[in-house]
Amino acid sequence: MEELKAEVASIGAEAVEYAVENGSYQNRTGLLRSSNKFEVDDNGQLTLYNDAKSEQGYHYASNVESKGYDVISGAALYAQKRLREEIG
């Protein structure tokens, strides 16, 4: 199980880097790109997320994505593809 979790974590790190490099929004403050993260739970489940919040307290990334920009959704598709390639 540890080997699987390590492989999933490696793909999670790739996906975060993909999000940083391929975000389709203008990176004015650097907050969105620096807030892309991933977690791997005890079962090897990968979760990608962006924890950026606005000054008003709402989740900034979902607001930007709702306007048609890619913050982390493209990275989720990338991770899904990579997981299928590596794990099956």
N, C-alpha and C positions, 0 to 999 in steps of 0.2 A: 504494500500500500504506500509506503514512503517513496518508492521509486515513481509511482503514478503521481503522487502529489507533487513531487519535484518537477516532473514533466509538465504537469498542468500549470505550476507556478512559472515555469520558463515561458510557456505560451502566454500566460497572463502578463508577464513583463513585456513580451513582444507586442501584445495588443495595446498596452498602455503607450508604448513607444509609437506604434502605428497611429494612435489617436493624437499624440503630440505632433507628429509629422504631417498628418493628413486632415486636421481640423479645418473645416471650410469657412470659418469665421475669422474676422480680423482680431488679432490678439492684442488688444489695447493695453491691458494691465498685466497680462501673464497669469491671471488667476485661474482661468479655465484650464489651460494646458497643464499647469502645475497641480491641479486638483484631480486629475485622472488617476485612479487607483484600482487595485485588484485584491481579492482575497481568495484563498483556497481553504475550504473547510475540511474537517476530519474525514469526510467521505470522498474528497477529491473534487468537489463541486467548485467551479470557478465562478466568481462574481466580479463583474467590472462595474465601476461606478465613478461618479464625479461628485465630490463633496463640497463644491463651491457654493457659497451662499452670498446673496446680495446684502447690502446694508439694511434692507428691509426684512431680511430673514428668510426669503424664499430661495428655493433651489434654482440657482442661476442657470445651470446647464440645461435643465429641462425647458426653461423659458427660451433659451437660445435655439435648442433643437426644435421647439414648436414653431419657430419662424423659418424652418427649412434648412438650418445649418447643421453640419455634422460635428458634434462634440465628442461623443463616445459610441454612438450607435454603429458607425462603420467599423469601429474596433471590435465590437461584439460579433459582427458578421465575420470579420477577419479571424477572431479567436475560434469561432465555430468551425470555420474551414480548416484551420490548423489542427484543432483537436481531432477532427475526422481523419486528417492525413496521418497524424502521429499515433492516435490511439484506436481509431476505427469506429 
